[in-house]
Amino acid sequence: MHKYGSIEILGRDYKFINSHQNILGFMVTAGNTFTFFDIASGINQPWLSSAFGGNALSSGRGENVRETVGITEEGALNPPLPNPTINTRFNINIGYYF
């Protein structure tokens, strides 16, 4: 996904950072039981980040992944990470439908 524009932090403009997501999976059924298996990889995805559910989407992850991009609670600057790493999750979802 390409985002255009920038975010201003302390008078400096930082461009938005691209996000990527790739999910490969399959489903197995046996009677009323459905099981989904998938492996998801992504860059700058909120639920695929180092700070699971953190601040990864709009402005990218910060150098400190546990803090929002911009000014931290302590007043320090947390600029966007220029080269974030790929994060991967494996998921199994089992459901019984009656």
C-alpha positions as CSV (number, residue, x, y, z in Angstrom):
1,M,0.0,0.0,0.0
2,H,1.4,3.4,-0.9
3,K,0.7,6.3,1.3
4,Y,1.4,9.8,0.0
5,G,2.2,12.9,2.0
6,S,4.0,13.2,5.3
7,I,3.7,13.6,9.0
8,E,5.2,16.6,10.8
9,I,7.1,15.9,14.1
10,L,8.8,18.8,15.8
11,G,8.8,20.8,12.6
12,R,10.4,18.0,10.5
13,D,8.5,16.2,7.8
14,Y,8.7,12.4,7.7
15,K,7.2,10.6,4.7
16,F,4.7,7.8,5.3
17,I,6.3,4.4,5.1
18,N,4.9,1.6,2.8
19,S,3.0,-1.3,4.4
20,H,2.9,-4.8,3.0
21,Q,0.9,-7.9,3.9
22,N,0.9,-11.5,2.5
23,I,-1.3,-14.3,3.9
24,L,-1.2,-17.9,2.8
25,G,-3.6,-20.4,4.3
26,F,-6.0,-23.3,3.9
27,M,-9.1,-24.7,5.5
28,V,-9.7,-28.3,6.7
29,T,-13.3,-29.6,7.4
30,A,-14.5,-32.7,9.2
31,G,-18.2,-32.8,9.7
32,N,-19.2,-29.6,11.6
33,T,-15.6,-28.7,12.6
34,F,-13.8,-26.2,10.5
35,T,-10.1,-25.5,11.0
36,F,-8.2,-22.6,9.3
37,F,-4.4,-22.5,9.1
38,D,-2.6,-19.5,7.9
39,I,0.8,-17.8,8.0
40,A,0.8,-14.0,7.7
41,S,3.9,-11.9,7.0
42,G,3.9,-8.1,6.9
43,I,5.7,-4.8,7.3
44,N,4.0,-1.9,9.2
45,Q,0.8,-3.9,10.0
46,P,-0.7,-3.3,13.4
47,W,-1.3,-6.9,14.3
48,L,2.0,-8.1,12.7
49,S,4.3,-5.6,14.4
50,S,6.9,-6.2,17.1
51,A,4.5,-4.3,19.4
52,F,1.5,-6.6,18.6
53,G,-1.5,-4.3,18.1
54,G,0.8,-1.3,18.3
55,N,1.2,1.8,16.2
56,A,2.3,0.4,12.9
57,L,-0.2,1.5,10.2
58,S,-0.4,5.1,9.2
59,S,3.0,6.6,10.0
60,G,5.0,3.4,10.2
61,R,6.7,2.0,13.3
62,G,8.9,4.2,15.3
63,E,12.5,3.5,16.3
64,N,11.0,2.5,19.6
65,V,8.2,0.1,18.5
66,R,6.4,0.3,21.8
67,E,5.8,4.1,21.6
68,T,3.7,6.1,19.1
69,V,5.5,7.9,16.3
70,G,6.1,11.5,17.3
71,I,6.6,12.7,20.9
72,T,6.8,10.1,23.6
73,E,5.2,10.5,27.0
74,E,8.7,11.4,28.3
75,G,9.0,14.2,25.7
76,A,11.5,12.4,23.5
77,L,11.3,12.2,19.7
78,N,10.4,8.8,18.2
79,P,10.8,9.1,14.4
80,P,9.5,6.5,11.9
81,L,11.8,3.5,11.5
82,P,13.2,3.9,7.9
83,N,13.8,0.1,7.2
84,P,11.3,-2.0,9.3
85,T,11.7,-5.7,9.4
86,I,9.2,-8.3,8.2
87,N,7.1,-9.9,11.0
88,T,5.4,-13.3,10.7
89,R,2.6,-14.9,12.6
90,F,1.2,-18.5,12.4
91,N,-2.5,-18.8,13.1
92,I,-4.8,-21.8,13.7
93,N,-8.6,-21.1,14.2
94,I,-10.8,-24.1,15.1
95,G,-14.6,-23.7,15.0
96,Y,-17.5,-26.0,15.6
97,Y,-20.7,-25.0,13.8
98,F,-24.0,-26.5,14.8
